[in-house]
Amino acid sequence: MVIQQVLEELPERKAPMTVNFSAATTSNSLQETIEGRLEKRSKGVFAPAGGKNLVCFIDDLNMPQKSVFGFIPPLELLKLWADNGFWYDRQKQEVKNIKDVQLLGSERPLLPTCWWYIVAYASVIVPCPFYLFHRDV
């Protein structure tokens, strides 16, 4: 509820986007969803339409299933982009630089799925009031 209100009150120059992860979310579907809101600016550079900044809220980061190797492909795609500023075109195997996109995410309380984003990025952990009073759950 807090994030939805923040997204609704963004300034005009920022465009909100919400992506809901599920157990069926793949890196392909995530990439296609985000790229659907981007336009080509120049060779290999993609950014939100209209010169805006895209604020992408990803709900339930903990939901995608792990691969047989123990990785979570949608989170690995986000890590690739956050660390390097690009991901790859899946057909042409060329770099796609992604500009003017900010990520926000949420997941279940107290049990983070991947520690890399808590350690490497700004994290705010807000426990649910239910868990503060019911520690046996």
N, C-alpha and C positions, 0 to 999 in steps of 0.2 A: 504494500500500500504506500509506503514511504517513497519507494523508487518510482512508482507510477505517477505520484504527485510531482516529483522532481522532473520526470520526463515531460509531463504536461506543461510545466512552467518554464521550460527552456526558452532562452531568447530566440528570436526569429532566425538568427544566423545558424542555429543548430537544429538538426533534424533528428528526432528520436526514432529508434527502432528496437523492437523487442523480439528476441529469439528464445523460444522455449525448448530446452533440451529434453529428450526422452531417452529411453533405453535404445530406441531405434535410430537416434541421431548419428550420422556418419560425418566424417570430415568432408566428403563430397557434398552432402546436403547443406552443411554449414557454409562452405565456400560458395555454393550456388546462391544461397539465401542472401549472404552479404553482398556478393557481386551483383545481384539483382538491383541493389540500391546505388550502385556505382556507375560512373560513366568514364569513358576513355578520355583522358586529358591530352596525352601525347604518347609517343611510342613507349609502351610498357608501364605507363603511369595511369592509375585509376583513382578516382576520388568521387565523393558524393555529387549529385547533380546540383546545379545552381550555385556552385561555389560555397555551399554550406559545409559545416562540420557534422559528421554523423556520430551520434552517441548511441552505441549499440549495447543494450542491456541484455545479458544472457542469464536466463533464469534456470536454476537447477544444474549447475556445473557438474554435480556429482552423478547425474543420470546416465550419460553414455556408457556403454559397456566396454570393458577392457578387451583388447585384442588378445590373441593367443600368446603374444609375447609380453603381455602385461602393460602395454601402453594404452592410452585413451586417445585414439586418433583425432577427435575434434579438439581436444585440449592441446595436442601436439601441433595442430595447424595454428591455433591461436598463439602458441609459444613461438613458433617460427616467425609469424608476423610481428609479434610484440618485440622479439629480440632483434629482428633483421629488417623489418619494414616491408617485407614482401612475402608472397607465396608463389607457387608455380602454376602456370596455365597447364591444366591436366591433359589437353590435347596436343599443344605445341611444345610442351616442356620448356617454356620460356618464363623468365621472371616477370611477375606482375607486382609492381610497386604499389602499395596501398597507402594513400595519403588522406589526411584529415578525418581519421576515424578514431574514436575513443571507445574503450571497452569498460563496461561495468558488469559485474557478475555476482551471483548469489548461489548458495548451495545450502544443504542441510546444516544445522548448527552442530558445532563441537567436533565434527569428524571430517576434516577437509580431505578431499579426494587426492589432490596433488599439492605437495608442499612447495613446488617451485614457484608458484605464483604468490604464495604468502610470503616467501622469503625475498623474491625478486621485485615485487610490485607493491604499491601502496595497498594495504589491506585494512579493512575495518571489520572487526568481528563484533557483531551485536547479537548476544544470545537471546533466544526467545524467552520471554518471561516465564513460560511454562517450565522450562528446564531449570530456571533458577530456584523454583520452589519444589520441583519433583525430581530430585537427583537420582532416584532409583529407577528411572525410565531409561 
